[in-house]
Amino acid sequence: MVTVSAAAADIVQTSADAIVVNLFEGVTSPEGGTGAVDKALDGAISALIADGEAMGKAGEATVIHTFGRLAAKRVVVVGLGKQERFNAHAARAAAANAARCLRRVGAANAATLAHGAGSGGLSPRESAEATTLGSILGLYRFTAYKSANGDGGKEVESIAIVEQDAANLADLQAGVDHARLLADSVMLARDMANEPANVVNPARMAEIAQAVAEETSLSYTALGREEMLSYGMGALLGVAQGSANEPRLILLEHRGDPVNPANNVAIVGKGVTFDTGGISLKVAENMGAMKGDMSGGASVIGAMRAIALLNPAINVLGVVPAVENMPSGTAQRPGDIVRAMNGKTIEVDNTDAEGRLILADAIAYAIKEKGARRVVDVATLTGAMVVALGNVNTGVMGSSQELVDAVLAASRKAGEKMWQLPINEEYKERIHSDWADVKNTGGRPAGSITAALFISEFADGADWAHLDIAGTNMSDKDRGHVVKGATGVPVLTLVQLAQDLAADGAAR
């Protein structure tokens, strides 16, 4: 894994396999650190700009061999895009693109300017945090099951963020340290979602959560089948009954404001470690991707790690209902009726609409047993969300506009795109059941909305927001700090939300 550090040094004099400088789109005569490197290279960067080979566009990375003119062997000129659109998230993406370029050229040790400092308008800490987070997450690869030699590529071992003014070094290092904490938490979630389902089952998810609790100040509990029965969790147990792997209800608690227990929020993540659809069996094509149906739960565990280490002054409960949804002689059937923990009965119209069933009992438990006043659930819930928003935005819905607004504000700060959808009462008629209080599907029209409305039936007594990450939990290619495979969305947003709610509570 790459090590990122901050150093007071002159980028021109830095010895490394490669150094990274940056360029805004439209700049014809680079200044600052890039200008100094350009001068040392006898105007090589300016010449590439004039020839149209280095344009400064977002996503661009141009390699220059120094042939002894600098202490470094190569220079990578990374594009920052248009200056008027630049922000910390653009800096993060540029750092990720640069880091992958370093790996392609075999640069084990590199140095970089802090992207966004100076003319980019970011503070030293902000630019160091963005550069570090982008570099680490952009280089992430899941290689646990690759042979020792892998693809033969040379990994980037170290990146030094250099700053000529030593007075900024403490701020740079603070940004590096904060980003490392966040990156490790995102990568924990990515690792869990990338693991095959024969490795990460409900019991293994619980073990990972316990390890996180032991690493941090979190308290840990995991309820088993008998305890779930005692609480009347018929919806969760109905999903689990077709699998030989026993379910777990995983609980992680951060007591950041112990003298004020009402200052709290629960984050609840869907943890279906493999989803065949149950008796309502999915088609075989791409079913292997259903190992990632626990991405919501993985993101909650990752977020709880960061929250514990950052220690915001708010009580945060992480809840992960972990199950497998399998077809067998004991599996739940379409037409079955189950009773959830809050007493409501559910007609199971489709066993492949299982995520909302396990969330129903997990949310009810957080409210009834743990006194949660605010609840945010995260789930790879509906294919309809992929149709509506693709793989760019996470869908957000909720009963409390104040909480939804807080989630959206946190997502903007975190750089994870989200978009609100309506949950008007008129949609509720689609989940009406002739035989029970509610049914678990509303058909194809407004499928994401009716799924959210179903969950709302079990969030009574609390402000509630719902994040549908079906389109954003996995990526089919590298895009900035997001890489192919599990993305770790929305770990960064959940952590930012906890910090924002804590700050809001302190302000009041």
C-alpha positions in Angstrom: 0.0 0.0 0.0 1.3 3.4 -0.9 2.7 5.6 1.9 2.0 9.3 1.6 3.9 12.0 3.5 4.5 15.7 3.6 7.9 17.2 3.2 9.4 20.7 3.0 11.4 20.6 -0.2 12.0 22.1 -3.6 10.1 20.0 -6.2 12.9 20.9 -8.7 15.6 19.4 -6.5 13.6 16.4 -5.4 15.1 13.0 -6.3 12.5 10.4 -7.2 11.4 8.0 -9.9 8.9 10.8 -10.9 7.6 14.1 -9.8 4.1 15.3 -10.4 3.2 18.9 -11.3 -0.2 20.3 -12.4 -1.7 22.5 -15.1 -5.0 24.2 -15.5 -6.7 24.0 -18.8 -6.0 27.1 -21.0 -2.8 28.0 -19.2 0.0 28.7 -21.8 2.8 29.8 -19.5 2.9 27.7 -16.3 3.8 29.4 -13.0 4.6 28.3 -9.4 6.0 24.9 -8.9 5.0 23.8 -12.4 6.7 26.9 -13.8 9.9 26.2 -11.9 10.0 22.6 -13.3 9.3 23.9 -16.8 12.2 26.4 -16.5 14.5 23.5 -15.3 13.5 21.5 -18.3 14.3 24.4 -20.7 10.6 25.1 -21.4 9.6 21.5 -22.2 6.2 21.8 -20.6 5.5 25.1 -22.4 6.5 23.4 -25.6 4.1 20.5 -25.0 1.4 23.1 -24.3 2.1 24.9 -27.5 2.0 21.6 -29.5 -1.3 20.6 -27.9 0.2 17.6 -26.1 -0.4 19.0 -22.6 -3.7 20.8 -22.4 -4.4 20.7 -18.7 -7.8 19.0 -19.2 -9.3 17.0 -16.4 -8.2 13.3 -16.7 -5.0 14.2 -18.7 -1.6 13.0 -17.6 1.5 13.7 -19.7 4.9 12.1 -19.0 8.2 13.8 -19.7 11.6 12.1 -19.3 14.1 14.4 -17.8 17.3 12.7 -19.1 19.4 14.0 -16.2 18.1 17.6 -16.3 16.4 17.1 -12.9 17.1 14.9 -10.0 13.8 13.0 -10.8 13.8 10.6 -13.7 10.4 11.7 -15.0 7.8 14.5 -14.7 4.1 13.8 -14.9 2.0 16.9 -15.8 -1.5 16.2 -14.6 -4.5 18.2 -15.8 -6.7 20.1 -13.3 -9.4 21.1 -15.7 -10.9 24.6 -16.0 -9.9 26.8 -13.1 -13.4 28.2 -12.6 -14.7 24.7 -12.0 -11.9 23.6 -9.8 -12.5 22.4 -6.2 -11.1 19.9 -3.7 -12.9 17.1 -5.5 -11.2 18.0 -8.8 -7.9 18.0 -7.0 -8.7 14.5 -5.7 -9.5 13.2 -9.1 -6.3 14.7 -10.6 -4.2 13.1 -7.8 -5.9 9.7 -8.6 -5.2 10.1 -12.3 -1.6 11.0 -11.6 -1.1 8.1 -9.2 -2.3 5.6 -11.8 0.0 7.2 -14.3 2.9 6.7 -11.9 2.0 3.0 -11.6 1.8 2.6 -15.4 5.4 4.0 -15.8 6.8 2.0 -13.0 7.5 4.8 -10.6 7.9 3.2 -7.1 8.8 6.5 -5.4 7.4 9.9 -6.3 6.9 13.4 -5.2 4.1 15.7 -6.0 2.9 19.3 -5.6 -0.2 19.7 -3.4 -2.9 19.9 -6.1 -5.0 23.0 -5.6 -2.7 25.0 -3.4 -1.8 28.5 -4.5 -3.8 29.5 -7.6 -6.3 26.6 -7.0 -7.6 28.4 -4.0 -7.3 25.5 -1.5 -5.6 25.8 1.8 -2.5 23.7 2.4 -4.5 21.2 4.5 -7.3 21.0 2.0 -4.9 20.4 -0.9 -2.9 17.8 1.0 -6.0 16.0 2.0 -7.4 15.9 -1.5 -4.0 14.9 -3.0 -3.6 12.1 -0.4 -7.2 10.8 -0.6 -7.1 10.8 -4.4 -3.7 9.1 -4.6 -4.5 6.3 -2.1 -8.0 5.5 -3.4 -7.0 5.9 -7.0 -4.3 3.3 -6.6 -6.6 0.8 -4.8 -6.8 -2.7 -6.3 -8.3 -5.8 -4.9 -5.7 -8.5 -5.5 -6.3 -10.9 -2.6 -6.8 -13.8 -4.9 -4.2 -12.9 -7.6 -1.0 -15.0 -7.9 2.1 -13.6 -6.3 3.4 -12.0 -9.4 0.0 -10.5 -10.2 0.0 -8.6 -13.5 3.8 -7.9 -13.3 3.2 -4.2 -12.7 5.3 -2.2 -10.3 3.3 -0.7 -7.4 3.8 2.9 -6.2 5.3 2.6 -2.8 5.6 6.2 -1.6 4.4 9.7 -2.6 5.8 12.8 -0.9 3.7 16.0 -1.0 6.4 18.7 -1.2 6.0 22.3 -0.2 8.8 24.8 -0.3 7.5 26.8 2.6 8.2 24.9 5.8 5.7 27.0 7.7 2.9 25.0 5.9 4.3 21.6 6.8 2.1 21.0 9.9 -1.1 21.8 7.9 0.0 19.6 5.1 0.7 16.7 7.5 -2.7 17.2 9.2 -4.4 16.9 5.8 -2.4 13.8 5.0 -3.3 12.1 8.3 -7.0 12.9 8.0 -7.1 11.6 4.4 -5.3 8.4 5.4 -7.9 7.7 8.1 -10.7 8.3 5.6 -9.0 6.3 2.8 -8.4 3.3 5.1 -12.1 3.3 6.0 -13.3 3.5 2.4 -10.9 0.7 1.4 -12.3 -1.5 4.3 -15.7 -1.1 2.7 -14.3 -1.8 -0.8 -12.5 -4.9 0.4 -15.6 -6.4 2.0 -17.8 -5.8 -1.1 -15.1 -7.1 -3.4 -14.7 -10.4 -1.5 -16.5 -13.4 -2.8 -19.6 -14.6 -1.0 -18.0 -17.9 0.0 -15.6 -15.8 2.1 -17.7 -12.9 3.4 -20.9 -14.4 4.7 -23.0 -13.0 7.6 -20.7 -14.5 10.3 -17.6 -13.1 8.6 -19.2 -9.6 8.3 -19.7 -9.8 12.1 -16.1 -10.8 12.6 -14.9 -7.8 10.6 -17.1 -5.5 12.6 -15.8 -6.9 15.8 -12.2 -6.3 14.6 -13.1 -2.7 13.9 -14.5 -2.3 17.4 -11.3 -3.8 18.9 -9.2 -1.3 16.8 -11.3 1.6 18.0 -13.5 2.8 20.9 -16.7 1.3 19.4 -18.8 -1.2 21.3 -19.8 -4.3 19.4 -22.8 -6.7 19.6 -24.1 -9.2 17.1 -27.6 -10.8 17.6 -28.1 -14.3 16.3 -31.2 -16.1 15.2 -32.6 -16.9 18.7 -32.3 -13.3 19.8 -33.9 -12.1 16.6 -36.8 -14.5 17.3 -37.2 -13.0 20.8 -37.5 -9.5 19.3 -40.1 -10.7 16.7 -37.9 -10.0 13.7 -40.0 -12.0 11.3 -39.1 -10.0 8.2 -35.4 -10.4 8.6 -35.6 -14.1 9.6 -37.9 -14.8 6.6 -35.2 -13.7 4.2 -32.5 -15.7 6.1 -34.5 -19.0 6.4 -33.4 -20.3 3.0 -29.7 -20.3 3.7 -27.4 -22.6 5.7 -25.5 -19.5 6.7 -27.0 -18.1 9.9 -28.0 -14.4 10.0 -26.5 -11.7 12.2 -27.7 -8.3 13.3 -24.5 -6.4 13.7 -24.4 -3.4 16.1 -21.5 -0.9 16.4 -21.9 2.1 18.8 -20.0 5.3 19.1 -20.8 7.2 22.3 -19.6 10.6 21.4 -22.0 12.5 23.6 -22.8 10.0 26.5 -24.4 12.6 28.8 -26.9 13.4 26.1 -28.3 10.1 24.7 -30.9 11.9 22.6 -28.2 13.5 20.5 -28.0 10.5 18.2 -28.2 9.1 14.7 -28.4 5.5 13.4 -26.9 4.5 10.1 -28.3 1.2 8.9 -26.8 -0.8 6.0 -28.2 -3.6 4.0 -26.0 -6.7 4.4 -27.2 -9.3 2.0 -23.9 -11.2 1.5 -25.3 -13.0 -1.6 -28.6 -12.5 -3.3 -29.9 -15.2 -5.6 -33.4 -13.6 -5.5 -34.6 -16.6 -3.4 -37.5 -18.5 -4.9 -38.0 -15.5 -7.2 -34.7 -16.5 -8.7 -32.6 -14.0 -10.6 -31.4 -14.7 -14.1 -28.0 -16.4 -14.2 -26.2 -13.7 -16.2 -24.2 -11.4 -13.9 -25.5 -13.0 -10.8 -22.0 -13.2 -9.5 -22.2 -9.4 -8.9 -24.6 -10.1 -6.2 -21.7 -10.6 -3.8 -21.8 -6.8 -3.6 -25.4 -6.7 -2.3 -23.9 -6.1 1.2 -22.3 -2.9 0.1 -24.6 -0.8 2.3 -23.6 -2.8 5.3 -19.9 -2.6 4.3 -20.2 1.2 4.0 -21.7 1.4 7.5 -18.9 -0.6 9.0 -16.3 1.5 7.2 -17.9 4.7 8.2 -18.2 3.6 11.9 -14.5 3.0 11.9 -13.7 6.5 10.8 -16.4 8.0 13.0 -14.9 6.3 16.1 -11.4 7.6 15.2 -12.5 11.1 14.5 -14.7 11.1 17.7 -17.5 13.6 16.8 -19.6 14.7 19.7 -22.7 12.7 18.7 -23.9 9.2 19.5 -23.9 7.1 16.3 -25.3 3.6 16.1 -24.3 1.4 13.1 -26.7 -1.4 12.3 -26.0 -4.1 9.7 -28.6 -6.8 9.2 -26.5 -9.5 7.5 -28.1 -12.5 5.7 -27.9 -14.6 2.6 -31.0 -14.8 0.3 -31.0 -18.4 -1.1 -33.5 -20.8 -2.7 -34.0 -24.0 -0.8 -36.6 -26.3 0.7 -36.8 -23.9 3.7 -36.8 -20.7 1.7 -39.5 -18.0 2.0 -42.1 -18.2 -0.8 -44.0 -15.5 -2.7 -47.3 -15.1 -1.0 -45.9 -15.7 2.5 -46.9 -13.3 5.2 -44.4 -12.3 7.9 -44.6 -10.0 10.9 -41.9 -7.4 11.5 -40.6 -6.3 14.8 -42.9 -3.2 15.0 -46.0 -5.5 14.6 -46.8 -4.7 11.0 -47.5 -7.7 8.7 -46.0 -7.9 5.3 -47.1 -9.9 2.2 -44.0 -11.2 0.5 -45.0 -10.5 -3.1 -41.5 -11.1 -4.5 -38.6 -12.8 -2.5 -36.1 -10.8 -4.6 -37.3 -7.7 -2.8 -35.5 -8.9 0.3 -33.3 -5.9 1.2 -36.3 -3.8 2.4 -37.4 -6.7 4.5 -34.2 -6.9 6.5 -34.0 -3.1 6.8 -37.5 -3.1 8.2 -36.5 -5.0 11.3 -33.1 -3.4 11.6 -34.6 0.1 11.6 -37.4 -0.9 14.0 -34.8 -2.2 16.3 -32.7 1.0 16.2 -35.8 3.0 17.0 -37.6 0.8 19.6 -34.6 -0.7 21.4 -31.9 1.9 20.9 -33.9 5.1 20.9 -32.7 6.4 17.5 -34.2 9.8 16.8 -32.7 10.0 13.3 -32.1 7.1 10.9 -30.2 6.9 7.6 -30.4 3.6 5.8 -28.0 2.6 2.9 -28.9 -0.1 0.5 -28.3 -1.5 -3.0 -32.0 -1.7 -3.1 -33.5 -1.3 -6.6 -32.6 -1.8 -10.2 -35.0 1.0 -10.9 -32.5 3.4 -9.3 -29.9 2.4 -11.9 -32.5 3.1 -14.6 -33.3 6.5 -13.1 -29.9 7.8 -12.1 -27.4 5.5 -13.7 -24.0 5.1 -11.9 -23.4 8.8 -11.2 -25.8 9.8 -8.4 -27.1 7.9 -5.3 -30.8 8.3 -4.9 -32.0 10.0 -1.7 -35.5 10.0 -0.2 -36.9 10.5 3.3 -39.6 11.5 5.7 -37.6 14.4 7.1 -36.5 17.2 4.7 -34.2 18.5 7.3 -32.3 15.2 7.5 -32.4 14.7 3.7 -30.9 18.2 3.3 -28.2 17.3 5.8 -27.4 14.2 3.8 -27.2 16.1 0.6 -25.0 18.8 2.1 -22.7 16.1 3.5 -22.5 14.4 0.1 -21.5 17.7 -1.6 -18.7 18.2 1.0 -17.6 14.6 0.6 -17.7 14.6 -3.2 -20.2 11.7 -3.5 -23.0 12.8 -5.9 -26.6 12.3 -4.7 -30.0 13.4 -5.9 -33.4 13.6 -4.1 -36.4 11.8 -5.4 -40.0 12.4 -4.3 -42.0 10.0 -2.0 -45.5 11.4 -2.4 -48.3 9.6 -0.6 -50.0 8.8 -3.9 -47.3 6.2 -4.6 -48.3 4.3 -1.5 -51.3 2.6 -3.1 -48.9 0.5 -5.1 -47.7 -1.3 -1.9 -51.2 -1.9 -0.6 -51.9 -5.5 0.3 -55.3 -7.3 0.3 -53.9 -9.8 2.9 -51.5 -7.9 5.1 -50.7 -4.4 6.3 -48.3 -3.8 3.4 -46.7 -5.8 0.6 -43.0 -5.7 -0.3 -43.2 -4.6 -3.9 -45.2 -2.1 -5.9 -44.4 -3.3 -9.4 -42.2 -1.6 -12.0 -43.5 2.0 -12.0 -41.6 4.2 -9.6 -39.9 1.1 -8.2 -37.3 3.0 -6.1 -39.9 5.2 -4.6 -42.3 2.5 -3.6 -39.4 0.6 -2.1 -38.5 3.6 0.0 -42.1 4.1 1.0 -42.2 0.5 2.2 -39.1 1.1 4.4 -40.8 4.3 5.8 -43.5 2.0 7.3 -40.9 0.9 9.8 -39.2 4.2 10.6 -42.1 5.5 12.6 -41.1 7.7 15.5 -37.8 8.9 13.9 -36.6 11.3 11.2 -35.6 9.1 8.3 -33.5 9.3 5.1 -32.9 6.5 2.6 -29.9 6.1 0.3 -30.3 3.8 -2.7 -26.7 3.0 -3.9 -27.7 0.3 -6.4 -26.0 2.4 -9.2 -23.1 3.7 -7.3 -21.8 0.9 -5.2 -19.8 -0.6 -8.1 -17.9 0.9 -11.0 -17.1 -0.7 -14.3 -14.0 1.4 -14.8 -11.6 3.8 -13.1 -13.0 7.4 -12.7 -10.9 9.7 -10.6 -10.6 8.3 -7.1 -13.3 5.7 -7.9 -11.8 2.5 -9.3 -13.2 -0.6 -11.0 -15.1 -2.8 -8.6 -16.5 -1.7 -5.2 -16.5 2.1 -4.7 -17.0 2.4 -1.0 -19.8 4.8 -1.5 -21.2 6.4 0.7 -18.6 6.0 3.5 -17.3 9.6 3.0 -20.8 11.1 3.1 -21.8 9.1 6.3 -18.7 10.3 8.1 -19.2 13.9 7.0 -22.9 13.7 8.1 -21.9 12.5 11.6 -19.5 15.4 11.9 -22.0 17.9 10.5 -24.8 16.7 12.9 -22.3 16.9 15.8 -21.3 20.5 14.9 -25.0 21.4 14.4 -25.8 20.1 17.9 -23.0 21.9 19.5 -24.1 25.2 17.8 -27.5 24.8 19.3 
